[in-house]
Amino acid sequence: MREIMTQSSMPTLVHVARLAGVSENTVSRVVRNKGSIADITRERVLAAIQTLGYVPNRAAGSLASSGSFLVGVLLPSLSNVVFPELLEGIHAALRQTSYQALVGVTDYNEEQEEQILSSLLAWRPVAIITAGFDHTAKTRLMLDSSALRVAEVMDIDGEPIDVAVGLSHRMAGYDTGRFLIGRGYRRIGYVGHDWTTDRRARHRYEGLRQALAEAGTSLVDEALAAGPSSATTGREMLGSLLRRQPNLDAVAFSNDDMATGGFFHCLSAGIAVRERLALFGFNGLEIGQALPLPLSTVRSNRFVIGKTAVERLLEHRVRPEDRIVVDTGYEIVEGATA
């Protein structure tokens, strides 16, 4: 049975004081960095805070008396259109309630997620929404030891802390491979971006390779950028790939940003898209469908993911014993590039 903390049993200043063997006043002074504290005492207090995942309650004077109406939202980016669409779904679900979203942007950095989460928890939100399952050990401890509802969104290829809402990226990659094989493509390449900050892209890549292996083939070659995805990067990486492998008949991209850049490379290089080289993306972005040939891709349901996450979180204020996984699915968009 999972041990569920209630809001009142979250790690408090009292728990820290007991573990550190000091007074509550000493813990308070360490937390507020006020007064003279012996180094060895400060170290004991900080170690106890780290062990317990304690977060100071900034809301004690302003919100605690009436109850918090905040939902913390941690997003990797707001420049990537995928996440504003997710946020739109979150706001749509909150609009008819008394709750408000408090948003932090992590820039795909787990340590930054940890810092922002610590700040958010200090305001005692009723729930936290975060993208994916990758967290630092301290972030997981803070989420596990809190009484809050927690939704990890955009992904279901993992074990959630509380609720997971999204799609299987492995299956999306697998179905990409099956689509390309079904269209008769055999000399298939891959263009992607940094996997260390985008676990979901790697899972799609793994699913793609599995589908190709089951069909008795494999990727001919691949080009991976060291940084984040962008149209410019997709254009450059496709050019690099084709210089090595000019006889490819299809290329799968890590997402639509990269595939859109690949399309522009084909335009500038005089490569007939689909007739000479098929292109396939992921996300179903509007820009991909606005190309001269609509992009063949997988459309994920970002708005639905955000809306569903809020709805499931607000069903119960207390975290259920059983973890919940909600598969919002995806759609293969045939488009005209593959």
Protein Blocks (a to p, Z undefined) as FASTA:
>chain_A
ZZdddfklgccfklmmmmnopafklmmmmmnogajddfklmmmmmmmmmmnopacdfklm
mmmmnopabdcdddfbfkbmklmmmmmmmmmmmmmmcbdcddddeklpaklmmmmmmmmm
mnopabdcdedjbdcfklmmmmmmpmbdcddehiacbcdfkbccdddfklmmmmmmmmmm
mnopabdcdddddfklmmklmmmmmmmmmmmmmnopacfbdcddfbdcdfklmmmmmmmm
mmmmmmbcbdcdfblklmmmmmmmmmmnopaehjloccddehjpaklmmpmbacdddddd
fklmmmmmmmmmmmpmbdcfbdcdddebjaddfkjmZZ
